[in-house]
Amino acid sequence: MNVTTDQLMKTVNTDDTRMQVKPVPGKDESGHIDPRTLEELSMTGEESSSEEKTSEPTVEMMRAGIGWSNAKDITTNELMIENTEFAGIPVRTYVKKDIANDVLPAIIFYHGGGFFGGSLNNVDLPCRRLADLAEVRVFSVEYGLAPEHPYPEAVINAHQSVVYIHHHHEELKVNANHINVMGDSAGGNLTYVVSLLDRLYGTNYINYAVSIYPVVYQGKNEALLNRFYDLSAIHALEHEDLVHEHIKGFMHFFHFIDQWYIQSADAESWMISPYNVEGNLLKNMPRTLYIAGEYDALRLQGDAFYEKAKQAGADVYCLRYNGMIHAFMDKVGDYVQADDCLKESVKFILEEAE
């Protein structure tokens, strides 16, 4: 079935006025798996059942599996793309060529990959599309990856990129009052962390934030882990067993995050597990949009952070894509939900707060 992003504009009503839910095309209620997701889960299940148990994968093997080979470039404008460095941090910039000399809002993007994988190349197509959609300047940041660069290297690099862009906004042609951060998965975690650091230091450089299916808790609190991975809270009207197997399989990633990224650091620190942040710091976080798929393995913890932030008085909003699993944003040009997610992100970043 061919679906356009316009067909995703309708929403499912919820009791939460800050939450928007986009159904699987052709469905009105929650609980349905998108046909493309079902195909993906079925293939993954077959591969897992046919594979023989081997030794633990290396970081190179894990990195090689990140990304979506069927993603496509769907930009409609000519872009100016440049590889550069900000204080030694590799950065790739994107802007429409016809507005390259204008002073523009900035989107600083942090890629996903479990803190040990992902790259500028993995998010090249989503970043192209962000720049294509609006009058913005996109900065994709290549933060240090574990295990070569364990915590706190990624946090330091991510925060340094915000500070650098603010301090060099004139030469970079960036509106200093419109610097925004965005990221997916591990990058969604960094989006929250740098936003909170920005408020902790009182710099207030960050205007808006968009966090896409972030990991927000990486500690060992048994009660929280039981809550965040409670399969009885994830309902599907069909093929629920495939969804649950996907979530259980996804949990294995945390072993590698512990071993390679966190290492001997305190996993309960809010700079690793932002769910643990408290008080005015949480209340004063930037205006934020949290995005996740209905069947994302990280959705329950992401939802819990959203609820906690909302109860603290933060200006936070939620957008959920029914029928989707983790990493659907990578599938731009292939999954209509990926392009819609990017459109909604730009719309949120450029809209005026009420």
DRENVOTOR-47749 format. One record per residue (C-alpha): residue number from 1; residue in one letter; x, y, z. Coordinates in Angstrom, 3 decimals. Example, Ala and Ser with C-alpha at 12.3 -4.5 7.8 and 13.67 -1.06 7.14 Angstrom:
<node 1 "a" <12.300 -4.500 7.800>>
<node 2 "s" <13.670 -1.060 7.140>>
***
This chain:
<node 1 "m" <0.000 0.000 0.000>>
<node 2 "n" <1.419 3.361 -1.027>>
<node 3 "v" <0.891 5.967 1.670>>
<node 4 "t" <1.762 9.653 1.677>>
<node 5 "t" <2.693 11.738 4.689>>
<node 6 "d" <-0.584 13.629 4.285>>
<node 7 "q" <-2.426 10.441 5.205>>
<node 8 "l" <-0.627 10.412 8.566>>
<node 9 "m" <-1.979 13.823 9.565>>
<node 10 "k" <-5.042 12.430 11.333>>
<node 11 "t" <-4.537 11.557 14.974>>
<node 12 "v" <-5.975 9.211 17.564>>
<node 13 "n" <-7.649 11.045 20.439>>
<node 14 "t" <-6.052 10.629 23.872>>
<node 15 "d" <-6.773 12.020 27.334>>
<node 16 "d" <-3.431 13.825 27.258>>
<node 17 "t" <-3.730 17.169 25.458>>
<node 18 "r" <0.064 17.254 24.975>>
<node 19 "m" <0.179 13.887 23.234>>
<node 20 "q" <-0.427 13.279 19.546>>
<node 21 "v" <-0.811 9.705 18.277>>
<node 22 "k" <-0.574 8.881 14.574>>
<node 23 "p" <-2.234 5.583 13.648>>
<node 24 "v" <-1.058 2.966 11.223>>
<node 25 "p" <-2.358 4.124 7.818>>
<node 26 "g" <-5.799 2.647 7.251>>
<node 27 "k" <-6.411 2.024 10.965>>
<node 28 "d" <-8.066 4.182 13.597>>
<node 29 "e" <-7.226 2.434 16.854>>
<node 30 "s" <-3.955 1.491 18.499>>
<node 31 "g" <-2.676 -2.094 18.652>>
<node 32 "h" <-1.973 -2.691 14.966>>
<node 33 "i" <1.488 -3.438 13.609>>
<node 34 "d" <2.398 -1.550 10.477>>
<node 35 "p" <2.739 -4.067 7.575>>
<node 36 "r" <6.343 -2.994 6.952>>
<node 37 "t" <7.183 -3.440 10.631>>
<node 38 "l" <5.574 -6.885 10.631>>
<node 39 "e" <7.703 -7.876 7.658>>
<node 40 "e" <10.822 -6.620 9.428>>
<node 41 "l" <9.997 -8.422 12.693>>
<node 42 "s" <9.235 -11.649 10.844>>
<node 43 "m" <12.540 -11.562 8.987>>
<node 44 "t" <14.468 -10.805 12.172>>
<node 45 "g" <12.736 -13.674 13.963>>
<node 46 "e" <13.607 -16.122 11.188>>
<node 47 "e" <17.232 -15.008 11.163>>
<node 48 "s" <17.515 -15.349 14.939>>
<node 49 "s" <16.035 -18.837 14.996>>
<node 50 "s" <18.312 -20.063 12.189>>
<node 51 "e" <21.559 -18.632 13.548>>
<node 52 "e" <23.905 -20.800 15.560>>
<node 53 "k" <25.181 -19.395 18.818>>
<node 54 "t" <28.604 -17.870 18.275>>
<node 55 "s" <31.045 -15.895 20.358>>
<node 56 "e" <30.079 -12.445 21.593>>
<node 57 "p" <30.002 -9.918 18.738>>
<node 58 "t" <32.785 -7.384 18.461>>
<node 59 "v" <32.216 -3.643 18.365>>
<node 60 "e" <33.058 -3.710 14.646>>
<node 61 "m" <30.324 -6.290 14.039>>
<node 62 "m" <27.816 -4.269 16.034>>
<node 63 "r" <28.674 -1.065 14.183>>
<node 64 "a" <28.311 -2.780 10.813>>
<node 65 "g" <24.694 -3.665 11.592>>
<node 66 "i" <23.573 -0.067 12.174>>
<node 67 "g" <21.590 1.746 9.496>>
<node 68 "w" <18.907 1.015 6.894>>
<node 69 "s" <20.075 0.056 3.407>>
<node 70 "n" <16.750 0.887 1.719>>
<node 71 "a" <16.725 4.536 2.835>>
<node 72 "k" <16.647 7.061 -0.011>>
<node 73 "d" <17.480 10.694 -0.633>>
<node 74 "i" <14.121 12.435 -1.097>>
<node 75 "t" <15.335 16.018 -0.920>>
<node 76 "t" <13.795 18.402 -3.439>>
<node 77 "n" <16.143 21.368 -3.033>>
<node 78 "e" <19.823 21.709 -3.871>>
<node 79 "l" <21.807 21.568 -0.654>>
<node 80 "m" <25.188 22.866 0.396>>
<node 81 "i" <26.886 20.169 2.483>>
<node 82 "e" <30.240 20.636 4.173>>
<node 83 "n" <32.438 18.465 6.402>>
<node 84 "t" <34.248 20.524 9.017>>
<node 85 "e" <35.387 20.471 12.662>>
<node 86 "f" <34.306 22.487 15.673>>
<node 87 "a" <37.116 22.508 18.257>>
<node 88 "g" <38.317 19.147 16.939>>
<node 89 "i" <34.832 17.582 16.773>>
<node 90 "p" <33.844 16.396 13.270>>
<node 91 "v" <30.644 18.092 12.099>>
<node 92 "r" <28.718 17.899 8.826>>
<node 93 "t" <26.630 20.969 7.959>>
<node 94 "y" <23.572 21.092 5.714>>
<node 95 "v" <21.661 24.066 4.304>>
<node 96 "k" <19.652 24.843 1.193>>
<node 97 "k" <21.999 26.418 -1.326>>
<node 98 "d" <19.742 29.381 -2.102>>
<node 99 "i" <19.701 30.497 1.559>>
<node 100 "a" <23.261 29.483 2.488>>
<node 101 "n" <24.257 33.094 3.239>>
<node 102 "d" <21.234 33.868 5.410>>
<node 103 "v" <21.238 33.895 9.215>>
<node 104 "l" <19.150 30.856 10.132>>
<node 105 "p" <17.897 28.793 13.075>>
<node 106 "a" <20.210 25.886 13.887>>
<node 107 "i" <19.395 22.216 14.433>>
<node 108 "i" <22.248 20.356 16.128>>
<node 109 "f" <21.749 16.645 15.461>>
<node 110 "y" <23.171 13.741 17.505>>
<node 111 "h" <23.024 10.326 15.819>>
<node 112 "g" <22.013 7.090 17.522>>
<node 113 "g" <23.937 3.842 17.794>>
<node 114 "g" <24.132 2.803 21.441>>
<node 115 "f" <27.014 5.223 22.151>>
<node 116 "f" <29.346 2.761 20.412>>
<node 117 "g" <28.074 2.974 16.817>>
<node 118 "g" <26.406 5.219 14.300>>
<node 119 "s" <28.060 7.994 12.336>>
<node 120 "l" <27.526 11.101 10.255>>
<node 121 "n" <26.944 8.789 7.297>>
<node 122 "n" <24.236 6.807 9.095>>
<node 123 "v" <22.107 9.934 9.567>>
<node 124 "d" <23.121 11.683 6.369>>
<node 125 "l" <19.752 11.178 4.669>>
<node 126 "p" <17.635 12.327 7.659>>
<node 127 "c" <19.851 15.406 8.045>>
<node 128 "r" <19.585 16.170 4.330>>
<node 129 "r" <15.818 15.975 4.643>>
<node 130 "l" <15.732 18.266 7.700>>
<node 131 "a" <17.675 20.927 5.791>>
<node 132 "d" <15.497 20.372 2.740>>
<node 133 "l" <12.242 20.900 4.636>>
<node 134 "a" <12.796 24.378 6.040>>
<node 135 "e" <14.944 27.459 6.355>>
<node 136 "v" <17.338 25.973 8.885>>
<node 137 "r" <21.019 25.133 9.158>>
<node 138 "v" <21.675 21.560 10.307>>
<node 139 "f" <24.837 20.548 12.180>>
<node 140 "s" <25.343 16.782 12.485>>
<node 141 "v" <27.835 16.019 15.269>>
<node 142 "e" <30.293 13.098 15.289>>
<node 143 "y" <30.801 12.640 19.039>>
<node 144 "g" <33.371 10.206 20.421>>
<node 145 "l" <32.264 6.565 20.398>>
<node 146 "a" <32.889 3.873 22.986>>
<node 147 "p" <34.845 1.783 23.763>>
<node 148 "e" <37.624 3.962 22.358>>
<node 149 "h" <35.954 6.998 23.948>>
<node 150 "p" <33.771 5.916 26.889>>
<node 151 "y" <31.522 8.166 28.984>>
<node 152 "p" <31.727 11.141 29.412>>
<node 153 "e" <33.317 11.803 25.992>>
<node 154 "a" <30.003 11.762 24.092>>
<node 155 "v" <28.402 14.152 26.581>>
<node 156 "i" <31.384 16.507 26.481>>
<node 157 "n" <31.458 16.551 22.677>>
<node 158 "a" <27.695 17.032 22.419>>
<node 159 "h" <27.721 19.922 24.871>>
<node 160 "q" <30.828 21.473 23.311>>
<node 161 "s" <29.054 21.583 19.956>>
<node 162 "v" <26.271 23.735 21.439>>
<node 163 "v" <28.735 26.096 23.103>>
<node 164 "y" <30.867 26.369 19.958>>
<node 165 "i" <27.918 27.176 17.709>>
<node 166 "h" <26.645 29.794 20.136>>
<node 167 "h" <30.057 31.453 20.466>>
<node 168 "h" <30.648 31.371 16.684>>
<node 169 "h" <27.093 32.096 15.593>>
<node 170 "e" <28.034 35.146 13.529>>
<node 171 "e" <30.577 33.364 11.315>>
<node 172 "l" <28.344 30.293 11.113>>
<node 173 "k" <25.347 32.469 10.145>>
<node 174 "v" <23.211 31.106 12.969>>
<node 175 "n" <20.493 32.928 14.897>>
<node 176 "a" <21.956 32.853 18.425>>
<node 177 "n" <18.432 32.923 19.879>>
<node 178 "h" <17.305 29.926 17.846>>
<node 179 "i" <19.762 27.102 18.568>>
<node 180 "n" <17.952 23.754 18.824>>
<node 181 "v" <19.053 20.189 19.567>>
<node 182 "m" <17.750 16.914 18.205>>
<node 183 "g" <18.798 13.279 18.251>>
<node 184 "d" <17.642 9.680 18.024>>
<node 185 "s" <18.149 6.786 20.475>>
<node 186 "a" <21.567 7.383 22.101>>
<node 187 "g" <21.416 10.785 20.416>>
<node 188 "g" <18.022 11.314 22.047>>
<node 189 "n" <19.699 10.656 25.386>>
<node 190 "l" <22.373 13.246 24.547>>
<node 191 "t" <19.641 15.680 23.496>>
<node 192 "y" <18.133 15.489 26.986>>
<node 193 "v" <21.488 15.591 28.753>>
<node 194 "v" <22.878 18.647 26.920>>
<node 195 "s" <19.532 20.427 27.327>>
<node 196 "l" <19.690 19.848 31.085>>
<node 197 "l" <23.358 20.876 31.236>>
<node 198 "d" <22.469 24.065 29.388>>
<node 199 "r" <19.960 24.897 32.112>>
<node 200 "l" <22.257 23.733 34.938>>
<node 201 "y" <24.981 26.136 33.776>>
<node 202 "g" <22.461 28.918 33.254>>
<node 203 "t" <23.583 29.506 29.668>>
<node 204 "n" <20.135 28.941 28.133>>
<node 205 "y" <21.622 28.592 24.654>>
<node 206 "i" <19.109 25.905 23.630>>
<node 207 "n" <15.732 27.032 22.384>>
<node 208 "y" <13.842 23.805 21.547>>
<node 209 "a" <14.705 20.099 21.713>>
<node 210 "v" <13.435 17.011 19.871>>
<node 211 "s" <14.283 13.621 21.377>>
<node 212 "i" <13.437 10.615 19.208>>
<node 213 "y" <13.020 7.244 20.960>>
<node 214 "p" <15.689 8.101 23.566>>
<node 215 "v" <17.257 5.792 26.115>>
<node 216 "v" <16.677 7.556 29.452>>
<node 217 "y" <17.537 4.903 32.031>>
<node 218 "q" <20.667 2.736 32.040>>
<node 219 "g" <20.920 1.943 35.722>>
<node 220 "k" <20.263 -1.270 37.664>>
<node 221 "n" <17.227 -0.389 39.797>>
<node 222 "e" <15.193 -3.570 39.565>>
<node 223 "a" <11.831 -1.884 40.114>>
<node 224 "l" <12.476 0.610 37.329>>
<node 225 "l" <13.764 -2.065 34.942>>
<node 226 "n" <10.672 -4.201 35.597>>
<node 227 "r" <8.512 -1.163 34.879>>
<node 228 "f" <10.365 -0.088 31.738>>
<node 229 "y" <10.407 -3.590 30.217>>
<node 230 "d" <6.993 -4.821 31.348>>
<node 231 "l" <5.789 -6.801 28.350>>
<node 232 "s" <2.262 -6.919 29.778>>
<node 233 "a" <2.079 -3.146 29.137>>
<node 234 "i" <2.800 -3.596 25.411>>
<node 235 "h" <-0.365 -4.724 23.644>>
<node 236 "a" <-0.841 -5.769 20.045>>
<node 237 "l" <-4.049 -7.014 18.456>>
<node 238 "e" <-2.053 -9.396 16.298>>
<node 239 "h" <1.436 -10.938 16.336>>
<node 240 "e" <2.040 -9.805 19.903>>
<node 241 "d" <4.593 -12.606 20.336>>
<node 242 "l" <6.807 -11.058 17.635>>
<node 243 "v" <6.642 -7.665 19.324>>
<node 244 "h" <7.575 -9.112 22.697>>
<node 245 "e" <10.459 -11.116 21.223>>
<node 246 "h" <11.761 -7.958 19.568>>
<node 247 "i" <11.722 -6.089 22.874>>
<node 248 "k" <13.442 -8.904 24.756>>
<node 249 "g" <16.091 -9.119 22.058>>
<node 250 "f" <16.666 -5.383 22.136>>
<node 251 "m" <17.494 -5.518 25.840>>
<node 252 "h" <20.744 -7.339 24.997>>
<node 253 "f" <22.140 -4.037 23.708>>
<node 254 "f" <22.433 -2.767 27.263>>
<node 255 "h" <25.147 -5.294 28.011>>
<node 256 "f" <27.338 -3.601 25.390>>
<node 257 "i" <26.433 -0.114 26.577>>
<node 258 "d" <27.447 -1.122 30.108>>
<node 259 "q" <30.667 -2.767 28.965>>
<node 260 "w" <31.808 -0.232 26.383>>
<node 261 "y" <30.201 3.130 27.214>>
<node 262 "i" <29.401 3.315 30.921>>
<node 263 "q" <32.245 1.094 32.165>>
<node 264 "s" <33.046 2.149 35.763>>
<node 265 "a" <30.926 5.336 35.739>>
<node 266 "d" <27.774 5.713 37.857>>
<node 267 "a" <24.925 4.524 35.652>>
<node 268 "e" <22.421 6.218 37.976>>
<node 269 "s" <23.854 9.670 37.212>>
<node 270 "w" <21.301 11.761 35.314>>
<node 271 "m" <24.014 12.501 32.748>>
<node 272 "i" <23.807 8.798 31.832>>
<node 273 "s" <20.219 8.143 32.953>>
<node 274 "p" <18.332 11.446 32.573>>
<node 275 "y" <15.220 9.814 34.047>>
<node 276 "n" <16.894 10.365 37.437>>
<node 277 "v" <17.064 14.164 37.138>>
<node 278 "e" <14.989 16.031 39.708>>
<node 279 "g" <13.553 19.413 40.651>>
<node 280 "n" <13.866 22.729 38.876>>
<node 281 "l" <16.416 21.370 36.433>>
<node 282 "l" <13.747 19.094 34.980>>
<node 283 "k" <11.056 21.766 35.192>>
<node 284 "n" <13.182 24.287 33.306>>
<node 285 "m" <14.303 22.061 30.433>>
<node 286 "p" <13.773 23.598 26.973>>
<node 287 "r" <10.464 23.248 25.175>>
<node 288 "t" <10.742 19.604 24.116>>
<node 289 "l" <9.099 17.137 21.757>>
<node 290 "y" <9.510 13.437 22.566>>
<node 291 "i" <8.853 10.997 19.698>>
<node 292 "a" <8.586 7.197 19.835>>
<node 293 "g" <7.022 4.222 18.096>>
<node 294 "e" <4.207 2.274 19.726>>
<node 295 "y" <6.304 -0.912 19.799>>
<node 296 "d" <9.682 0.659 20.459>>
<node 297 "a" <11.600 -1.277 23.112>>
<node 298 "l" <12.488 2.055 24.750>>
<node 299 "r" <8.953 3.471 24.700>>
<node 300 "l" <7.965 2.686 28.292>>
<node 301 "q" <11.012 4.426 29.758>>
<node 302 "g" <10.657 7.293 27.286>>
<node 303 "d" <7.006 7.679 28.247>>
<node 304 "a" <7.957 7.632 31.938>>
<node 305 "f" <10.440 10.476 31.444>>
<node 306 "y" <7.814 12.437 29.509>>
<node 307 "e" <5.261 11.981 32.315>>
<node 308 "k" <7.810 12.896 34.978>>
<node 309 "a" <8.831 16.037 33.090>>
<node 310 "k" <5.210 17.011 32.510>>
<node 311 "q" <4.359 16.560 36.193>>
<node 312 "a" <7.380 18.696 37.109>>
<node 313 "g" <5.973 21.535 35.005>>
<node 314 "a" <8.241 21.188 31.966>>
<node 315 "d" <7.053 22.405 28.577>>
<node 316 "v" <7.125 18.939 27.014>>
<node 317 "y" <5.064 17.193 24.335>>
<node 318 "c" <4.734 13.649 22.964>>
<node 319 "l" <4.262 12.273 19.451>>
<node 320 "r" <3.726 8.529 19.032>>
<node 321 "y" <3.699 6.558 15.793>>
<node 322 "n" <1.511 3.505 16.120>>
<node 323 "g" <2.802 0.250 14.680>>
<node 324 "m" <6.449 1.368 14.643>>
<node 325 "i" <9.502 -0.119 16.353>>
<node 326 "h" <12.883 1.397 17.197>>
<node 327 "a" <14.965 3.268 14.602>>
<node 328 "f" <12.155 4.017 12.140>>
<node 329 "m" <13.567 7.511 11.508>>
<node 330 "d" <16.544 5.905 9.725>>
<node 331 "k" <14.154 4.646 7.034>>
<node 332 "v" <13.542 8.011 5.388>>
<node 333 "g" <12.563 7.539 1.753>>
<node 334 "d" <11.348 4.014 2.551>>
<node 335 "y" <8.930 4.356 5.485>>
<node 336 "v" <6.436 7.212 5.237>>
<node 337 "q" <6.523 7.547 9.041>>
<node 338 "a" <10.213 8.482 8.885>>
<node 339 "d" <9.599 11.471 6.631>>
<node 340 "d" <6.561 12.485 8.663>>
<node 341 "c" <8.653 12.344 11.835>>
<node 342 "l" <11.212 14.725 10.316>>
<node 343 "k" <8.462 17.065 9.116>>
<node 344 "e" <6.884 17.149 12.569>>
<node 345 "s" <10.283 17.795 14.162>>
<node 346 "v" <10.982 20.811 11.945>>
<node 347 "k" <7.445 22.085 12.460>>
<node 348 "f" <7.874 21.893 16.241>>
<node 349 "i" <11.281 23.577 16.207>>
<node 350 "l" <10.106 26.468 14.061>>
<node 351 "e" <6.743 27.081 15.706>>
<node 352 "e" <6.296 29.790 18.296>>
<node 353 "a" <5.556 28.687 21.836>>
<node 354 "e" <2.073 29.563 23.032>>
***
